Amino acid sequence: MAGSKLSRRERIKKGIRRRLSGSTERPRLSVFRSNKGIYAQVIDDTTGKTLASASSLSKDFSANGNKCEQSKAVGKALAEKALAAGVSQVVFDRNGYLYHGRVKSLAEGARESGLKF
């Protein structure tokens, strides 16, 4: 079952990436969710560079609460780093995950801190 679940997410991910890509004006905000943490990056696909990143498992991150609350804090931290790097608008890449739960919390946290998508 784990293989089929992963292959399903990969298939959905390819469909999403076929439709969107990050440019210099609107980079891509990519989300990766694991059992222990959540990771997010702002990526410029034209140059292939990561402009800002945040993770719930990084050393400078400290947020208590459940995983949804941690995800919201990661979104806020990422938005602050992205705004400091000069990025105000992004394209949201949910990376094959449903827009629900932790992924939605991360997006809401980023929106609250001033990122537009």
Secondary structure, DSSP 8 states (H G I E B T S, - for coil): -HHHHHHHHHHHHHHHHHH----SSS-EEEEEE-SS-EEEEEEETTTTEEEEEEETTSTT----S-HHHHHHHHHHHHHHHHHHTT--B-EEE-TTS-SSTHHHHHHHHHHHTT-B-
